[in-house]
Amino acid sequence: MEIRGTFSELILQSMDINERTDAEPMQLFVEDVPLVTGRTPSIICNEASDPFNRSVPYERYRYVLMLHRVKEVLRKWCDGTTQEMTPDEACRAVMHYSEHDSYIPAGSITPGYTFVWRVGHKRGDA
């Protein structure tokens, strides 16, 4: 299975994607660019679909998180709040967890802020 879209589209769709228990886990990849935005091309796929051997050059995409972890990050962000998460907030929460292995608390993101994430490390860095 492979789903393509922009980073924000796939983050928002992630809660509605059901993973098969008998298949490889789904993973989120984003195009490997210095500044990731909500419009950055992205892919959710499982290893079995192996998009990198077909039409997607591996060097153009970087791993973000496993799909189950994306869902966990979004649920954790929403815990204890009644406000609805915006696409920019969802993107920021996922990228923060991807790079720092920690959650962003609800309400810590400036309202109206447009998501832009400067990638902190490149492929091959320790």
C-alpha positions, 0 to 999 in steps of 0.5 A: 500500500502506498499513499502520496500527498503533501505532508499536511494532507498525509498527517491529517489522513493518518488517523483514518488509515487502518493498518493491516496486522498481517502486513509490514508496518506503514511508514511516513516519508517526506521529500528530503529538502532543507525546509519542510512545509505542509506542501512538501511531497510525502509518502505513507507506505509499508516496506512491502510496497517498496516504492523506492525500487519502483518510481521514487528515488530513495535519495529524494525522501527521508524517513519521518516516523512509523504511522502508528507513532504519528497517530500516537503523537497526534493523540498525545497532542490533543490529550486534555484539550478541547481545541482542534489541531490545525494542519500546521500544528499537526505537522510541527508536532510530528516533525518535533517528535521525529527529531527530538523523540519528545512531544510538544505540549498542547498550546505551546504552538503560536496560533496562526503560525505557518509550519516550516521545519528546518531539517536538523540532520541529513542522511548519514549524519550520526 
